[in-house]
Amino acid sequence: MNRQLKILHIAPQNFAGVPYDFMRMHNKLGDFSRLITLHKNPVTFPEDICLDLPLPGSLLAKKWRKKKVALRKKQNLASAPYFSPKNIFEKIYFRFSDISKSKTVDELLKKYSLDNFEIIHYDGGIDFFRNSKQALRWKSEGKKIVCCYYGSDLRLRGLIRDMHKISDLNITSEFDHLSLLQNIKYLFYPYDTSELPLKVNREDKKVRIVHSPTNRAYKGTELILRVIERVKKNREIDFVLLENVPRDIVLREKSLSDISIDQVGGSMGGTGYGKAGLETLAMGLPTITNMTDDYLNWLPENPFVVVNDEETLFEKLIELIDDYNLRNFIGEKGKLWVEKYHGFDSVNSRLIGYYKEAGIV
């Protein structure tokens, strides 16, 4: 395929930098892409065009979000739900929000000639507006609509009904989504390892373990901390917990480490790995995460140290601490795996294949 595609990404936030990496991939491999984000990511990931719209940040708003998460978890749904406002106040909020941002979006469309794009990727499966009016207009004009889901957007919020009706292609980077939504395609998200610092060989021989949760409940941090205290009673180690730290410092601290713990036994998220785990794999660190048996059997050439409970985490940490050669072997395997499955060329080739299957190109 030789002609240049014009691909617009729209996302509530630049989730872990992934929408931005999609944009970079398109541009690096010959297409033209921009990324519009509605809200600024609190972590210092780069932005393209960010509207920096406010998010409800009051204590009441945070409590309400936590309550909705708890209610959804109790339901234990076998398929992705459809979104609907939970009460009259939420309904009024979304209606007011749509009205208040209309002028901003109109100005954005003109300033950046957004109507010239032919493929619209909705990262998170949501339009500028909760009523999906811009997506519906673009669809009526012949634009191709792609919805890409990253995690809680599908598990907790659910599908936006009108968006789902008009979507030409649904893709995900989360294994559990394959059972939540029919006809969704799995795509390893693109990752360029050139942003990473090289792993540092320290003079200090004490093994250094790093954990960088964005949300303790999702990552099982309390369980991890309990195990680390047990390990400290048996081995001399350094443990680094990175929370609310600028991204450049996070990457530097990871490059100084020997073992990474991504997530174990989290009570709210999916299983597997995210951007944090991918970074440490690419740096050559043995990376510990949890996976279901189905996920473990499905993931090709799995490079992770898989741990699903407290006792196994303790055992695996002791094994890795005591065996320098094992750490190096697993670390090298991880670096090669990231390039093979998450490299720009690999991901873009599969995405173009999906485009063709869906009649997008």
ZAMARGU-4260 file (C-alpha; in steps of 0.2 Angstrom, whole numbers, plus 5000, padded with zeros to 4 digits):
<rodrens>
0) 5000/5000/5000 | 5008/5016/4994 | 4997/5031/4997 | 4998/5041/5012 | 4984/5039/5025
5) 4978/5053/5035 | 4974/5047/5053 | 4967/5057/5067 | 4968/5050/5085 | 4956/5057/5098
10) 4959/5052/5116 | 4952/5058/5133 | 4970/5058/5139 | 4987/5052/5132 | 4985/5035/5142
15) 5003/5030/5147 | 5009/5038/5131 | 5001/5025/5120 | 4990/5036/5109 | 5006/5047/5106
20) 5016/5032/5101 | 5002/5027/5089 | 5004/5044/5081 | 5023/5043/5080 | 5022/5026/5072
25) 5010/5032/5058 | 5021/5047/5055 | 5038/5038/5055 | 5031/5025/5043 | 5025/5037/5030
30) 5007/5041/5035 | 5001/5058/5042 | 4994/5058/5060 | 4989/5070/5074 | 4983/5067/5092
35) 4970/5077/5100 | 4969/5075/5119 | 4954/5082/5129 | 4963/5082/5146 | 4981/5083/5151
40) 4989/5068/5158 | 4995/5071/5176 | 5011/5061/5172 | 5023/5070/5160 | 5020/5060/5144
45) 5022/5071/5128 | 5007/5079/5120 | 5003/5084/5103 | 4987/5095/5103 | 4980/5095/5121
50) 4963/5105/5125 | 4968/5104/5143 | 4949/5103/5148 | 4946/5102/5167 | 4941/5086/5175
55) 4930/5085/5190 | 4943/5085/5204 | 4933/5088/5220 | 4932/5075/5234 | 4914/5071/5230
60) 4918/5068/5212 | 4933/5056/5217 | 4921/5046/5229 | 4908/5045/5215 | 4921/5037/5203
65) 4927/5025/5216 | 4909/5020/5220 | 4905/5017/5201 | 4921/5006/5200 | 4915/4996/5215
70) 4898/4993/5208 | 4904/4988/5191 | 4916/4975/5200 | 4902/4968/5209 | 4892/4965/5193
75) 4906/4954/5186 | 4899/4955/5169 | 4903/4942/5155 | 4902/4955/5141 | 4906/4974/5140
80) 4891/4984/5146 | 4884/4999/5137 | 4887/5016/5146 | 4872/5025/5153 | 4872/5040/5166
85) 4869/5032/5183 | 4858/5046/5189 | 4850/5063/5185 | 4865/5072/5191 | 4877/5063/5180
90) 4865/5065/5165 | 4864/5084/5168 | 4883/5085/5170 | 4887/5076/5153 | 4874/5087/5144
95) 4881/5103/5151 | 4899/5097/5147 | 4894/5093/5129 | 4887/5111/5127 | 4901/5120/5136
100) 4915/5112/5124 | 4906/5115/5108 | 4914/5131/5103 | 4931/5125/5108 | 4929/5109/5097
105) 4922/5120/5082 | 4938/5131/5083 | 4949/5116/5084 | 4941/5108/5069 | 4945/5124/5059
110) 4962/5128/5066 | 4969/5110/5062 | 4959/5106/5047 | 4952/5090/5055 | 4939/5087/5042
115) 4953/5083/5030 | 4957/5067/5040 | 4950/5051/5033 | 4952/5038/5047 | 4947/5043/5065
120) 4954/5033/5079 | 4945/5035/5095 | 4957/5030/5109 | 4946/5025/5123 | 4930/5023/5111
125) 4924/5040/5116 | 4920/5056/5105 | 4924/5074/5110 | 4905/5074/5116 | 4897/5061/5126
130) 4882/5061/5114 | 4895/5057/5100 | 4889/5070/5088 | 4905/5074/5080 | 4909/5056/5077
135) 4891/5054/5069 | 4894/5069/5058 | 4911/5062/5052 | 4903/5045/5049 | 4889/5052/5038
140) 4903/5061/5028 | 4911/5044/5024 | 4925/5045/5037 | 4931/5028/5044 | 4929/5026/5063
145) 4941/5015/5073 | 4938/5012/5092 | 4953/5007/5102 | 4951/5001/5120 | 4964/5001/5133
150) 4957/4994/5149 | 4944/5002/5161 | 4936/5011/5147 | 4928/4994/5141 | 4928/4985/5158
155) 4920/4999/5169 | 4913/5013/5159 | 4907/5002/5144 | 4903/5005/5126 | 4896/5021/5120
160) 4881/5015/5111 | 4881/5027/5096 | 4900/5025/5094 | 4899/5006/5094 | 4886/5007/5081
165) 4896/5017/5069 | 4913/5009/5072 | 4921/5001/5057 | 4935/4992/5067 | 4937/4989/5086
170) 4954/4985/5092 | 4962/4982/5109 | 4978/4979/5118 | 4970/4970/5133 | 4968/4951/5132
175) 4953/4951/5143 | 4944/4962/5131 | 4943/4948/5118 | 4930/4939/5129 | 4921/4955/5133
180) 4917/4961/5115 | 4914/4951/5099 | 4924/4955/5083 | 4937/4965/5093 | 4955/4963/5086
185) 4970/4962/5097 | 4985/4973/5093 | 5001/4975/5102 | 5003/4993/5105 | 5018/5002/5097
190) 5033/5006/5107 | 5049/5014/5102 | 5063/5009/5114 | 5074/5024/5108 | 5067/5035/5122
195) 5074/5023/5135 | 5091/5026/5144 | 5103/5011/5144 | 5103/5000/5159 | 5117/5005/5171
200) 5130/4992/5178 | 5131/4999/5195 | 5147/4996/5207 | 5135/4992/5221 | 5132/4973/5220
205) 5116/4974/5231 | 5101/4969/5220 | 5089/4983/5217 | 5071/4980/5214 | 5059/4993/5207
210) 5040/4995/5207 | 5031/5010/5199 | 5012/5010/5202 | 5001/5023/5195 | 4987/5016/5205
215) 4991/5004/5220 | 4974/4995/5220 | 4976/4991/5201 | 4994/4985/5204 | 4993/4975/5220
220) 5006/4987/5228 | 5001/4982/5246 | 5004/4964/5243 | 5020/4968/5235 | 5026/4978/5250
225) 5022/4964/5262 | 5033/4952/5251 | 5047/4965/5250 | 5048/4966/5269 | 5049/4947/5270
230) 5063/4947/5257 | 5073/4960/5267 | 5073/4948/5281 | 5082/4935/5270 | 5092/4945/5258
235) 5101/4962/5257 | 5092/4972/5244 | 5087/4989/5239 | 5069/4992/5235 | 5063/5008/5225
240) 5044/5013/5225 | 5041/5026/5212 | 5025/5036/5214 | 5020/5053/5208 | 5038/5055/5201
245) 5042/5064/5184 | 5044/5052/5170 | 5062/5056/5166 | 5066/5051/5184 | 5056/5035/5183
250) 5066/5030/5168 | 5082/5034/5176 | 5078/5024/5192 | 5073/5009/5182 | 5089/5009/5172
255) 5098/5008/5189 | 5088/4993/5194 | 5090/4974/5192 | 5072/4967/5194 | 5055/4975/5191
260) 5038/4971/5198 | 5024/4977/5187 | 5008/4970/5195 | 5003/4956/5206 | 4986/4952/5213
265) 4978/4969/5209 | 4960/4970/5214 | 4953/4982/5201 | 4962/4980/5184 | 4965/4967/5172
270) 4980/4955/5172 | 4996/4955/5161 | 5006/4971/5158 | 5006/4989/5153 | 5018/5002/5148
275) 5028/5001/5164 | 5031/4982/5161 | 5036/4985/5143 | 5049/4999/5148 | 5058/4987/5160
280) 5057/4973/5148 | 5065/4984/5135 | 5079/4989/5147 | 5083/4971/5150 | 5076/4969/5168
285) 5067/4953/5172 | 5049/4959/5174 | 5036/4951/5186 | 5018/4952/5183 | 5002/4942/5185
290) 4992/4933/5171 | 4978/4921/5170 | 4981/4904/5163 | 4972/4908/5147 | 4982/4924/5145
295) 4998/4914/5148 | 4995/4901/5136 | 4989/4914/5123 | 5004/4926/5124 | 5017/4921/5111
300) 5034/4918/5118 | 5030/4925/5135 | 5045/4935/5142 | 5038/4939/5159 | 5041/4931/5176
305) 5023/4926/5180 | 5017/4927/5198 | 4999/4926/5204 | 5000/4926/5223 | 5010/4932/5238
310) 5020/4916/5241 | 5025/4913/5223 | 5031/4931/5222 | 5043/4928/5237 | 5050/4912/5229
315) 5053/4920/5212 | 5061/4936/5220 | 5073/4925/5230 | 5077/4915/5214 | 5081/4930/5204
320) 5091/4939/5218 | 5102/4924/5220 | 5105/4920/5201 | 5114/4934/5191 | 5115/4923/5176
325) 5096/4919/5176 | 5092/4938/5178 | 5103/4941/5162 | 5095/4927/5152 | 5077/4933/5156
330) 5082/4951/5153 | 5090/4948/5136 | 5074/4938/5131 | 5063/4952/5136 | 5073/4965/5125
335) 5071/4955/5110 | 5053/4951/5113 | 5048/4970/5114 | 5056/4973/5097 | 5048/4958/5089
340) 5030/4961/5095 | 5029/4980/5100 | 5041/4987/5087 | 5033/5000/5075 | 5035/4990/5059
345) 5027/4974/5067 | 5012/4984/5074 | 5009/4995/5059 | 5009/4979/5047 | 4996/4971/5058
350) 4985/4987/5059 | 4986/4989/5040 | 4980/4971/5039 | 4965/4975/5050 | 4961/4991/5040
355) 4960/4980/5024 | 4949/4967/5032 | 4937/4980/5038 | 4937/4989/5021 | 4945/5005/5028
360) 4958/5005/5015
</rodrens>
